């Protein structure tokens, strides 16, 4: 891929070409930016370049798919090659079928990733959930080394052990071509019976000092290998009594502001590549919307109070915590309005090979309706570009 243009260059070129074509046809308005002045009486409104918009929005999506190998005509390959899909997410097991999903051996998944990257016109985000312990998509059953859980690592709580543990996982990811890991979990283990966090050993500790120290070391190891990370699940999942993959989960009565501390410190220390926002309900922070769809949480709390200026990532947009209350189009629109940049569609709770086209159709419709702006999309593209290999 050494000769490939960057995705930002490709998008810019598409925009310039469209502008030139419009100028040659005598159309009024030189572009589709939301910052353009409103047309005066007698002037035509700026023409929306739908093709450029669709490619920009496609670059903000990470999508899951079935298959241990791919062919040129497969929908995921066509979405990457023809629509500009920005990323994929790999899983070992398909939740709906119970069978293998994308990973059966190191050689197999390396070949799969190469095929996907070869289809991409620019740098492709190849992502995974490799937290360690039970949440390890690369595991001994498929020929990869075993890894401790974050809880086990936090119990040891030494820099040497944490570095060694992270290096083992990073070697596996690097060897197959993964470029982004949706880890570490920086939720405080305030409820050990939490079925989504505590019971699965996904938290380093209930002590924020332990969480921050181990997360920072893990991120350092990833960065040394060129793999991006995402601290999760903002603004804190540790007190929950349910799992947003399968239910609408409300932490209003259990969440405490102390759960923000790991996020706050990692951001302040520069130890953050991106922040993944949970689908939790928390009426302390927003009386009606899930955290991932809330401007109060994403824009005011995360970006405003905590000062985070980088990419914000959604949890799985097809999780029950979202689909139980919103349709795909509404959820996408609210997430972008809230300030989410990179949207993940795992295709695990439901399997929809048409999710990319549907989402792009929604984006065009909502920009035309004034519910989303080109300025929002362009800002998201710029932030997501920092996550590309």
N, C-alpha and C positions, 0 to 999 in steps of 0.2 A: 504493500500500500504506500510505499515511499513517495510515489509521484502523484498521489492523490491530492486534490485541493482540499483545504479545510472546509468544513460545512458552512462557516460564516462567509468565506469567499464565494462558495456556490450560491448561497442565498442572496448575497449582495449582487452577484452577476445576474441572477434571475431578475432581481428588482430593477437593475439598470437596463437590461434588455427590454423589459416590459415598459419602462418609462420611455425609452427611445421609440418603441413601436407606437405608443400612444401619441407621442409628439409628432411622429410622422403622419398620423391620421388626423392631426389637427384637434385632438381632444383637449379640453381644458383641464388644468390640474396636473402637476408633475408627479404625483405619487399618491399613496394611500395612507400616509402617516396621519395619526389622530391629531398631531400638532398643527396640521395645515389650517390656514384661515378658512372660515366658512365662506361659501360662494356668495357674492353679492347678487342683486337682482339682475336677471338676464344671463348669469353665468351658470354653466353646468357644474354639478357636484363632481368632485374628483372620482375618477373611475377606480373601483376596487380591483386590484390585480388578484383574482381568485387563485390562480395557479401558484403565485408566489406565497400567498397566505397559506394555502394548503401545505406547501412544503415546509414553511416555518412551523406550523402547528405540528406536523408529522415529526419534526425534529425534537419536539418536546415530549414525545411518547416513548415509553418503554413497554414492550408487549411480550407476553408469554405465548408459547406455541407448542404443539405436539410434534415429536419426531426426533429420532436419534441420528437422522441424516436428512438432508434436504435436496430437492431437485430444483432446477431453474424455474419451473412453472408453479412451485408451491406458493401459497398465498403469503407466507412470511417473507420469502425471498422477493416476491414481486412488491410487497409493501416497502421493503428496504430499497430495492433498485428503482422502482418507478414512482413511489410516493414520497420517498425520503424519510422513512421511519428512522427515528434517531437512536433506538436502542432495543435490546432484547433482554429477557431475564430467563435464566436457566433453572430447571428443577430436576431433581432425581426421580420423583414420583408424581404421577398424575392423580390429583385428589378425586376426580370423578370416576376414573376407571380403576384406580389402585395399581395400575401397571407402571412400567418404566416410562419416563417422560422424555428427557433429553440426555441423560447421563447413564451409561452402562460400563464404561471403562475409560481410562485416561486417553488411549489412542483414539477411541471413537469420538469422544467429546472434543478433542483437539481438532479432529477433522471437521466436525460439525461447525465449530467456531470459525475455522478458516473459510469454510464455504459461505457463512453468513457475512464475514468481513469482506470477502472477495466481491460480494454482491453490492456492497455499499459504495456510493459515489464519494463519500467522505468518511471521517472517523466515526466508527460505530461504538456506542456504549454497549459492552457485553457485561451484564450484571448478574449478581447471584446473592443469595442469603447464606453466607458462610460465617456463622457466629461462633461455631464450636459446639461440642456436645450434641444434644438432640437436634439442634438446628444446623445441620451440616449437609449441604447438598452434595458435597464431595466427601464421601465416607468410605469406610473399609469394604462395604458391600459392593462397591463399584471400583475397587482397586486403589483407593486413596488412603493415606495414613489417618488413623484416628486422631481426634483432638479433644482436649478437655473442654468442659463447658465454661462459660464466663464465671459461674458461681464457684467452680473448682479453682479457677485461676485467681479469683478475688480472695478465696480462703488462704491461698499461699501468700499472695500480695507481696511479691518481690519483683523488682525490675527484671532480673535475670530470667525468672520463670516466665513472666509475661512476654518478654521479648522472644524467648525460645518458642513459646506456644504460638505467638503471632507469626513468626517466621515460618513455622511448619505449614500453617494454613496459606500464607502468602505464596510459598513455593508451589503448592498445588494449584492455586488460582493462576499464578503467572505462567505455569507450564502449559496450561490449556488455552490461554488468551483472554482470561477475564480481566476487565478494566475497571470494574466498580463493584464494591462489596457493600451491601446494605447492612452495615455493622459499623461500630459496636452499639449494643443496647446500653444506654446510660440511664435507664430507669432505676430508681432506688427500690430495693427489695423490701418494701415496707409491708407487704402482705405475702408471706411465703406460700399461702394457699392460693394465690392468684393463678388461675389455670393457664393464662397466656404468658406469664413471666416467671413467677416464683416457682411453681411446680415443675417447670421445664428447665430450671437452672440457668435462665437467660440473663440474670442480673449479677454484676460483680459483687454487690453488697448493698446493705441498707445505709452504709456510711458513705456520704458523698465524697469524702477524701479518698477512699479506696476506689470508688467508681471513677473519679477523675484521673487518678494516677494510672490506673490500668488502661483506661480508655485512651489516654494520651500516648502511652507507650505503644498500644496496638496501632493507633493511627500513624505514629512515627514509622513503624515498620512497613505499613502499607505504602506510605508516601515514598519511602526509600526504594520501593519496587515499582513505583509509578501507578499504583492502584488507588483509586479514589474511594472515600468512605462516606457514610451517612450516619450521623448520630441520631438515635431514635429512642423512644417515640414521644416527641414533643406534644404537649408540655408535661408529660409524665404518665406512665401506664402502670406504675408499680403497685398502686393501691386497688386496682380493678378486681372485680370478682367474676369477670367474664372475658370472652375473647371476641374482638370486633370482626374476626374472620367469619364468625358464625352467628353473632347476635349484635343488637344495639346495646352498647355498654355505657352506663352512666356512672361517673366517678364524682359527682357533685358532692356527695356527703363524705367521701373518703380522701379526696385529693387535698394536698397541702402545698403552699407556695415553696416550701423547702425542696419539693421535687424539681423545681426549676434550676436549682444550684448547679448540678453537673453541666447542663446546657449553658448556663450563664458563664461558668468558669472556662469551659472548653472554647467557647466563642471568644471570650476576652483574651485568652492566651494564644489565639491563632491556631488552635488545634482542631479546626473544623473545615471539612470540604463541602458538606451539605447537611441540611437538617431535615429529617423525615418527620412529618406531622401525623399524629394518630387520628383515627376516626371516632374517638371517644366523645361522648357528651359530657360537658362539664359546665353546669349553669353558674358556677362561680365566675367563669370567664366569658361565657356567651349564653344567654338565656334560651336560645332556640336552635342554633346550628352546631353540628359536629365540629370539632377543633379544626379539621382539615378544610372545612368550607367556610371558616369564620375569619372575616377581616379583623375582628377584634383580637384574635389569637395570632394570625399570621402577620398581619401588617402592623397592628398596634403593639402587641406584646413581643413577638419574636423580632421583628425588624425595628420597631420603635424602642421599646424598653430595653431589650437585650442587645440591640445594635447590630443584628445580623444582616449583612448586605449581600450575602451569597445565595446560592441556589436553595430553594425549598422543594422538597420531594413529597409526593403523596404516598400514603400507604396504598394497598391495592384498591383501586377504584371500583372493583367488582365485589368487594367484601360486603357481607351482610350488614355491617354497621353503616354502610352507605345505601346499598340497594334496597334495604328494608324501608327506607324513607324517600328515596329520590330515584328518578329515572336517570339513565346514562347522560342524556343531554343536559338536564338540569344540574346534575352533579359536576359535570365538566365545567359548565359555565360558572357555577358558584366557586369552584376551586380556583379557577383562573382569576375571577374577581377578587377572591380572598388574598391572592398573591402567591399561589403555588406555581412553580415553574416546570417541574418534571413530573409527569403523571404516569403512574404505573398501572397497567392492565395485565394482571397475571394470567388471566384465562384459566383459572383454577376452580373458582366457585361456579362459574359458568364457562362455556367454551364458545367463543364468538369469533370466527375467522374474519368477520366483516367489521370488527370493532374500529379499525383504523379509518376506513372510509366513513363510517357513521360519525366518528368524532370529528373528522375534517368537515363533513357536511354541517355539523352543529356549529363549528367555529365560523364558517362562512356565514351561516344564517344569523348568528349572534353579533358578528361584526356589522353586517348590513343593518341589523335592528338597533345598533348602538348600545347593546348590552356588553360587548367587549370592544376594545380599541386596538388599533395596530400598535399604539405605544405600549400597551400591556404585553402584547405578543412579542414585540421586538425586545423589550427589556428581559423577558423570560428567555428568549433565544440567547441573548448575550450572557446571561448567568449560566445557563445550561452548557454553553460552549466551554466553560471552565472545567467541566467534568469529562470532557472528551479526551481520549488518548492522544 
